[in-house]
Amino acid sequence: MSSTAKYPISALPLPPISSLLTQKLTPDIHTPSVAKFREAQKLNPSIQRRARLLSPECHFSHVSPFPVSFPYDIKPPEDENPNDTDKGEFIERWLAERESTEPQPPPAQYPDAPLRKHYGKNRDQPLDLIGLSETGLMDCVPHLDVGDAFTLIGAPTLSDEFGDDGDGVESEREDVRASRKDLVDILSGHAMLMSDDFAPWSMRYSGHQFGSWAGQLGDGRAISVVVTPHPNGSDVYELQLKGGGRTPFSRSADGLAVLRSSIREYLCSEAMQALHIPTTRALSLISLPALPVAREKMETASIVTRVAPSFIRIGNFEALNGPTNMFFFGGGQQKSDYEALRILGEYVAKDVLKLELKEGEAWGEKLVLEVAERNAKMVAGWQAYGFMHGVINTDNVSILGLTIDYGPYAFMDVFDSFHICNHSDESGRYAYKYQPNMIVYALRALLNALAPVIGAEKTMYDGQAVPTNWTKDIASEQIESWSEKGKELRTEVERVVQQTCSTEYGRLLRNRLGFKKQDSKDQTVFFQPLLDMMESHKLDFHITFRNLVDFDPTWDMKGTEIDHYITRLLSATPDASSLKKEDAAEQWKNWLKIYAERIDAEISEGLWGDAEKAKEERQEKIRLVNPRFVLRQWVLEEVIQRVERDTNSGKRVLAKVMHMACNPYEAWGAEGDERAEAELEKEEREERRFCGIGEKKMLGFQCSCSS
């Protein structure tokens, strides 16, 4: 990373213009080019903010970040006669005066920067950078110069956030401060990057929500503001603001995000990456303290910047060939556009998924099966690490198989296979146990959308890709016939998901238990009995796995060491009074006996190398896959409260929790140290508390979809 050239955000290199999503896909007919978008910013900017259905052939709409309270507080000037003022014209003028249309010169050291920063004339609100992800920065945009941002946030801490020694301090160098200001301006939506060929955008998609068709949804508060190639030469990352203001897809909402939900997404995106579960990433968190947002109560706004190679989801395909053409209150759905479906599919297959396709080769079936395999691996990671998404609607399922749209998620506390983390999910549709089924449901929706393409490629085009205007002059009966043929792939899709998920889940659980070899009986002999004991004894999911790190297979199963160890295992419950300890201890002893036999067998077979070092090597390996720190609901709630109470001190707590979430396997809180609690350092005591179950009242805490 040290040898990588650094650029302020307004000077980041762009990929070749011809490769950009905005060049490959079809824009909104109201802003069909960057030039027309610029014109709209000045003459009729409301077109970006007005909730509407896009024309059926369109994939996205250009839109500028505009984090402002909605409904807009627009009042005619006192010196104008209301009767002489055209309200529509005045609204357009009011919005235009706040649009980011004023170009700024490029950074002095980068006169040839591909983009220019644009400000609005009447946009002035406090911006507070309260979070910057070191791992997100290093992994995705290591060439981004953030100036003194980390220093300004202050020293991470749980116990001394008000201490003067750790306060953030601005750099004395003007260029360093300028890079940080550049970052905050762009990632807060205060300014916008643009050129003759590039402008920000939001995507159109539709979807099924809680199993019901919802029609057009789209990026109602997400705006992609820049795309940049990674210095490795192979990856390209898109930076997207969540909470950047209204777009054409906002419907009746304000396009904003509150601090509470933004903290949750910011932390969990990087926590999931540390657990090696595919995910979108987080880069920054910026508070807009003077911008009120109405939810269940009045809160303040913030913007989280998330990063991914692409944010395209299954819903993008459903938007172009949904199950109905029905219109309903609060939304609607355009008629199918098969040419737009082909354009999107070819772009995703070749540029996003990078499928190995020969010239002119059919892509429909390969695309669906690739997306199925990716999402199966993702949900296996969810199940293996007790993560619950909460809202697996089809518009929240990534084409790349990334965990996306962090809302009312939760990590498992006391193991409950039927746990529901979203209190809006009254039927338990998205309960932990059913998550793999819901991924299958989403993949069926993708298959249904692409079925006519797949059917046509198999029959009409004999294994070749459908051509341009492939349904022109084709009868609807023929398209339906192709669709039915394409849907025959459903059994194969479900087989791929089941097999991939089972294989990946088994691999992850074997890693967590410290097994080297695969055995077809592992699920019935080890995995399920372990989970059953956790559930029946009301044991904490993560602490139980972490405790297994210290199990010694050489212990005498009738000795005191094993009894002490089982007592420790059973202490990982918030409900010790209801535990039948003798029965529970007997069950654990039986399971640990066969567990020890399996470990001994693998060591004897030389699977862990030198027998004398095998114990240490195995222990270290499973320590690095069983987290000590987990982003529990109570931890999130405490962090949120501390940041909401005071961002200056709270941002330091946030930084420490982010550091722990990104390094979850470390021995936080002097793990294993036998000293009395009072003898530990203050920070160690707080770390230990943050690694605990928390108060009983917070166990199973449910969030809502509101954010």
Secondary structure, DSSP 4 states (H G I P E B T S, - for coil): -TTS--B-GGGPPPPPGGGSHHHHSPBPTTS-SHHHHHHHHHH-THHHHS--PPPTT--EEE---B---SS------TTS-GGGS-HHHHHHHHHHTTSS-EE-PPPTT-TT-S-EEEE-TT-----EEEEE-HHHHHHH-TTB--TTHHHHH----SS-TT-GGG-----S-HHHHHHHHHHHHHHTTSEEEE-SS---EEE--EEEETTEEEEE---SSEEEEEEEE-TTSS-EEEEEEES-B--TT-TTS-S-EEHHHHHHHHHHHHHHHHTT--B-EEEEEEEEEEEEEESSSEEEEEEEEEEES---BHHHHHTTS-S----BTTB--PPP-HHHHHHHHHHIIIIIS-----TTB--HHHHHHHHHHHHHHHHHHHHHTTEE-S---GGGSBTT--B---SS-EE-SB--TT---BTT-TT-TT-GGGHHHHHHHHHHHHHHHHHHHHHHHHTTSTTBPP-TTTTTT--HHHHHHHHHHHGGGHHHHHHHHHHHHHHHHHHHHHHHHT--S--TTHIIIIIHHHHHHHHHHT-BHHHHHHHHTT--TTS-TTSHHHHHHHHHHHTS-S-GGG--HHHHHHHHHHHHHHHHHHHHHHHHTTTTSSHHHHHHHHHHHHHTTS-S----HHHHHHHHHHHHH-HHHHHHHHHHHHHHHHSTTS-TTTTT--S-GGGS-HHHHHHHHHTS---GGGTT--B-S--
